[in-house]
Amino acid sequence: MWDGLEHGHLHSVATDEVCCNLSVKVRGSRIDDTTGGNAGVEPRVAVIYTETVEKRGYSLEKFVDVVSTNAARILGLYPRKGAIAVGSDADLVVLDTSQRRTVRAQDLHEADYTPWEGKQVAAWPSFTVLRGKVMVAGGKFHGDLKDGRYLKRKISSEILKKRPL
């Protein structure tokens, strides 16, 4: 993955988030009866920040492209999403680089396991904003599940034609 980012073959890092308990995740014995996805969305940005900016010297701009802007472009949501600009949705995650920590399932809110168990991270989200509304602050959810909105996505013909962003 890191080689793909480094050489421009990979443009975005996301997660195929499927929250379920570990007992459900390991229940299957074949690919067709195993629950897909992973419980990884909560620590994802901190892990990618650590691996790109801290360990590999990526600029903050490249990090933002990798975790946000490029996915918004690929899915046809840019600049509504993936940008801090007039007319954009004001969705923000603020990372606190003074909050170095070890990822532990018991500290997370989504499942009883994490593929990142024991991983040292160099930052942690201090608050999250959705369309200008503070949703998470101080480790507490302040939003409402009704705050989410479905956005129709469409991969643009420009993205389908081109290889690199």
Backbone torsions as a table, in degrees:
resi	resn	phi	psi	omega
1	MET	NA	-45.2	-178.1
2	TRP	-64.7	-37.8	177.4
3	ASP	-64.0	-40.3	177.9
4	GLY	-62.6	-41.8	176.3
5	LEU	-65.1	-44.0	-177.5
6	GLU	-60.9	-39.1	-174.8
7	HIS	-100.9	9.6	174.5
8	GLY	78.1	16.0	177.8
9	HIS	-90.7	-18.5	179.0
10	LEU	-125.6	135.8	-172.5
11	HIS	-118.8	-16.0	-175.1
12	SER	-149.2	147.0	175.4
13	VAL	-122.1	123.9	-179.1
14	ALA	-137.9	-166.3	178.0
15	THR	-137.2	144.4	173.8
16	ASP	-90.9	67.4	-171.7
17	GLU	-57.2	121.4	171.3
18	VAL	-139.3	100.5	-179.3
19	CYS	-78.2	123.1	173.1
20	CYS	-157.5	162.2	177.4
21	ASN	-70.9	155.7	-179.6
22	LEU	-57.8	-36.9	-180.0
23	SER	-59.7	-34.2	176.6
24	VAL	-74.8	-41.5	-177.6
25	LYS	-60.5	-38.2	-175.5
26	VAL	-97.9	5.6	-177.1
27	ARG	-65.8	-38.7	-176.2
28	GLY	-73.3	163.0	177.4
29	SER	-124.5	-7.5	178.4
30	ARG	-133.3	165.8	-179.3
31	ILE	-61.0	-33.2	-176.3
32	ASP	-85.6	-4.9	175.5
33	ASP	-125.1	17.2	178.9
34	THR	-105.7	135.5	177.4
35	THR	-67.1	123.8	-178.3
36	GLY	-78.0	-178.6	176.1
37	GLY	74.9	-171.6	-176.5
38	ASN	-155.4	156.8	175.4
39	ALA	-91.5	86.9	-174.0
40	GLY	-139.7	2.0	-173.3
41	VAL	-69.6	-36.2	-174.8
42	GLU	-63.9	-48.1	178.7
43	PRO	-90.8	0.3	-172.3
44	ARG	-54.1	-51.1	-175.8
45	VAL	-64.7	-39.3	178.3
46	ALA	-65.3	-40.4	179.0
47	VAL	-65.7	-45.9	-178.7
48	ILE	-67.1	-38.1	175.3
49	TYR	-58.4	-47.7	-178.6
50	THR	-60.3	-46.4	-176.3
51	GLU	-73.0	-32.3	-177.0
52	THR	-93.0	-59.2	-174.8
53	VAL	-73.4	-53.1	-175.4
54	GLU	-70.3	-49.1	-172.9
55	LYS	-88.0	-31.3	-173.0
56	ARG	-115.3	0.7	174.6
57	GLY	72.9	21.7	177.1
58	TYR	-63.5	150.0	173.4
59	SER	-71.8	160.8	176.3
60	LEU	-63.0	-34.2	178.9
61	GLU	-63.4	-43.4	178.7
62	LYS	-65.6	-41.0	177.1
63	PHE	-58.0	-47.6	179.8
64	VAL	-62.1	-40.9	176.1
65	ASP	-58.1	-45.8	-176.0
66	VAL	-66.0	-39.4	-175.8
67	VAL	-96.1	-8.8	-173.8
68	SER	-145.7	-67.6	-168.8
69	THR	-59.2	-46.2	-177.3
70	ASN	-65.0	-38.3	177.0
71	ALA	-63.8	-41.6	177.7
72	ALA	-61.6	-40.3	177.8
73	ARG	-64.8	-48.1	-178.3
74	ILE	-58.5	-40.8	-176.3
75	LEU	-89.2	6.0	176.9
76	GLY	72.9	23.3	-178.9
77	LEU	-104.5	-4.3	-179.2
78	TYR	-82.8	136.2	9.0
79	PRO	-97.1	7.2	176.4
80	ARG	-58.4	-41.7	175.3
81	LYS	-115.6	156.5	175.0
82	GLY	81.1	12.6	-179.6
83	ALA	-145.2	150.6	170.0
84	ILE	-107.7	100.1	-174.5
85	ALA	-160.1	159.4	174.6
86	VAL	-57.6	129.7	179.7
87	GLY	93.1	-14.3	176.3
88	SER	-80.9	168.2	-172.4
89	ASP	-76.6	-7.8	-178.7
90	ALA	61.1	44.1	171.7
91	ASP	-91.2	118.8	-174.9
92	LEU	-136.5	146.9	167.9
93	VAL	-124.5	125.0	178.8
94	VAL	-103.3	120.4	178.5
95	LEU	-93.2	135.1	177.0
96	ASP	-102.8	109.9	-177.9
97	THR	-77.5	-4.0	173.9
98	SER	-87.5	-7.4	-179.8
99	GLN	-99.5	64.7	173.4
100	ARG	-71.9	137.7	-178.6
101	ARG	-156.2	173.2	175.0
102	THR	-105.0	128.4	178.6
103	VAL	-70.7	127.7	178.3
104	ARG	-137.3	133.4	-178.9
105	ALA	-54.8	-38.1	-177.1
106	GLN	-64.5	-17.9	179.4
107	ASP	-93.9	-8.0	-175.9
108	LEU	-94.3	170.2	-172.5
109	HIS	-115.7	-2.5	-169.0
110	GLU	-103.4	-29.1	-176.1
111	ALA	-160.9	174.5	-179.6
112	ASP	-94.4	14.1	175.5
113	TYR	-149.5	164.1	172.7
114	THR	-147.3	138.4	175.7
115	PRO	-67.0	-11.6	-178.1
116	TRP	-99.9	14.5	-179.1
117	GLU	-50.1	125.7	177.8
118	GLY	84.1	-3.4	-178.9
119	LYS	-73.2	130.2	175.3
120	GLN	-82.8	127.9	178.1
121	VAL	-119.6	150.2	-172.8
122	ALA	-95.0	4.2	179.7
123	ALA	-163.1	163.5	176.3
124	TRP	-146.5	142.8	178.4
125	PRO	-60.1	127.7	178.0
126	SER	-96.1	-31.3	169.0
127	PHE	-159.7	158.8	-177.7
128	THR	-128.7	137.2	-178.1
129	VAL	-122.6	134.2	177.5
130	LEU	-120.3	116.4	-178.3
131	ARG	48.8	41.2	176.2
132	GLY	86.0	-3.7	-179.5
133	LYS	-104.3	127.7	177.9
134	VAL	-67.3	120.0	-178.4
135	MET	-101.3	-37.7	179.7
136	VAL	-134.7	130.5	175.2
137	ALA	-151.9	140.7	179.2
138	GLY	60.3	29.1	179.5
139	GLY	76.0	6.7	-177.9
140	LYS	-116.2	141.3	177.0
141	PHE	-82.3	124.5	-177.9
142	HIS	-113.3	2.7	-177.3
143	GLY	-93.0	-163.5	177.1
144	ASP	-133.6	142.5	-179.6
145	LEU	-59.5	-21.0	177.9
146	LYS	-75.8	-7.6	-180.0
147	ASP	-69.7	-22.4	-179.6
148	GLY	-71.6	151.7	177.3
149	ARG	-136.3	141.1	173.8
150	TYR	-79.4	130.7	175.9
151	LEU	-117.7	122.7	177.2
152	LYS	-67.1	132.0	-179.1
153	ARG	-111.7	150.2	176.4
154	LYS	-149.0	124.0	177.1
155	ILE	-74.1	122.3	-176.3
156	SER	-70.3	154.0	178.3
157	SER	-61.9	-31.5	177.3
158	GLU	-61.0	-43.8	179.0
159	ILE	-67.2	-41.4	-179.2
160	LEU	-65.1	-30.0	179.9
161	LYS	-78.8	-37.2	-172.5
162	LYS	-95.9	152.0	173.5
163	ARG	-85.6	-72.9	-177.3
164	PRO	-78.8	149.7	173.8
165	LEU	-75.5	NA	NA
